[in-house]
Amino acid sequence: MALSLSKLLRTLQSEFRYLKGMKDSAYYHYRKLRSKPHEDDFLALRFIPDDLPGSYVDVGANHGQSIESIKAIKSGARVFSFEANGMLAARLIERYRGREDITVFAFGLADEEQQRTLYVPSYKGFVYDGIASFDRASAADWLSPHTLYWFSPKKLVLHETTCTIRRLDDQNLQPVLIKIDVQGYEYQVIKGGIETIKRHEPILLIEDFHWEREMGVLLAGLGYEQYLFDENGFYARRDDTVINKFLMTPRRAATVKISTQPK
């Protein structure tokens, strides 16, 4: 039922484009008022001690959902956020102007400094900037009969915009946690930040992570393991059904709260 409802709401917002601004504004103010993260995964940040040195890095800022979710749980966190879509980045830069605890960069992260084409899908004129990607197939394939009722491929358009890409390793950051949600480009982000990851062993929160793929092989070689969490803390366990996966090395896991009675 939940999937069908999501599909219906997605279809309606494609038909009535003005609903998006109203929805985004309502969600933003609701979460801010209630100090509620946009996804329950961010509740796990409660188990990261506040006094750990370093910052929280948000790769793929989109509309600022992760920034607000991090701050909802970690009000004192220093957040560095990266968004390749210039229009979205400009909005966030304006929103957080004057905030010393939040810095938004109007460029993306990958494994080399370059200019790349960002593909932004729209359907019936409704822009799905949340699934924009440097990978054309990732941007195009998500919208389909599985995600929209009465889907028509002829009404799907991919808009192309040129974006600046840089490497995480060149940003001189000391991350406690790195959240990566870049629609199929996560491996390139990891490669461009591999020295930072080796040096600081941050907690990684990665969407659609798979151990058997090249990124999984790379991170397993660095000692990273998957962690789930319950009301008592983190615990080590692989679960391929989880969409957003927390990954930690043993040394980093020793600095967070571990559940003594994992489910």
Stockholm file with secondary structure:
# STOCKHOLM 1.0

chainA/1-263         MALSLSKLLRTLQSEFRYLKGMKDSAYYHYRKLRSKPHEDDFLALRFIPDDLPGSYVDVGANHGQSIESIKAIKSGARVFSFEANGMLAARLIERYRGREDITVFAFGLADEEQQRTLYVPSYKGFVYDGIASFDRASAADWLSPHTLYWFSPKKLVLHETTCTIRRLDDQNLQPVLIKIDVQGYEYQVIKGGIETIKRHEPILLIEDFHWEREMGVLLAGLGYEQYLFDENGFYARRDDTVINKFLMTPRRAATVKISTQPK
#=GR chainA/1-263 SS CHHHHHHHHHHHHHHCTTHHHHHHHHHHHHHHHHTCCSSGGGGGGGGSCTTCSSEEEEECCTTTHHHHHHHHHCTTCCEEEECCCHHHHHHHHHHTTTCTTEEEESSEECSSCEEEEEEEEEETTEECGGGCBSSHHHHHHSSSTTTSTTCCGGGEEEEEEEEEEECGGGSCCCEEEEEECCSSCHHHHHHHTHHHHHHHCCEEEEETCCTTSHHHHHHHHTTCEEEEEETTEEEECCCTTCSEEEEECHHHHTTSCBCSSCC
#=GC SS_cons         CHHHHHHHHHHHHHHCTTHHHHHHHHHHHHHHHHTCCSSGGGGGGGGSCTTCSSEEEEECCTTTHHHHHHHHHCTTCCEEEECCCHHHHHHHHHHTTTCTTEEEESSEECSSCEEEEEEEEEETTEECGGGCBSSHHHHHHSSSTTTSTTCCGGGEEEEEEEEEEECGGGSCCCEEEEEECCSSCHHHHHHHTHHHHHHHCCEEEEETCCTTSHHHHHHHHTTCEEEEEETTEEEECCCTTCSEEEEECHHHHTTSCBCSSCC
//
